[in-house]
Amino acid sequence: MNNAPAAVLPAASLIQLALSLTVVVGLIFVITWLVKRFNLATPRASRAMSVLDEISLSPRERVVLVQVGNAQVLVGVGINGLTALTPLNAPIELPPVAGATSFADRLREFMHRPGT
C-alpha cells in the first residue's frame, strides 16, 4: 500500500490562479459598466411602442421621443425616474438617417473589398 501524502500546489501556481481569477472578475465588471454606460443592451422589441429619437442633456439625463400607437410623447429620463414632459399634438416626422446601414451590410461590404 502506498501512503504517500497528496501533492501540494506550489505557491507560484496559487498566485497565478488568484491573479487569473482577479482578471476575469475585473473584466466582467468592466464589461457590465460599459454596457450600462453606453446603453449597449438591446431592449425588447415592441410593435406598439418605440423610441424614435433621444438626446442626452447630461451623463444621467436625457429627453426621449416615444411613439405609442399613433401618439408621440416627450419623456424626460433622469436619476429620479421617468417624467412625461408633454404629449405632442402633431407627430414629428423624422428624416431618414443618411448612411445608416446594418452591421450585416457593413460586414458583407468589408468581406468583398479587394485585398482583404
Secondary structure, 3 states (H helix, E strand, C coil): CCCCCCCCCCHHHHHHHHHHHHHHHHHHHHHHHHHHHCCCCCCCCCCCEEEEEEEEEECCEEEEEEEECCEEEEEEEECCEEEEEEECCCCCCCCCCCCCCCHHHHHHHHHCCCCC
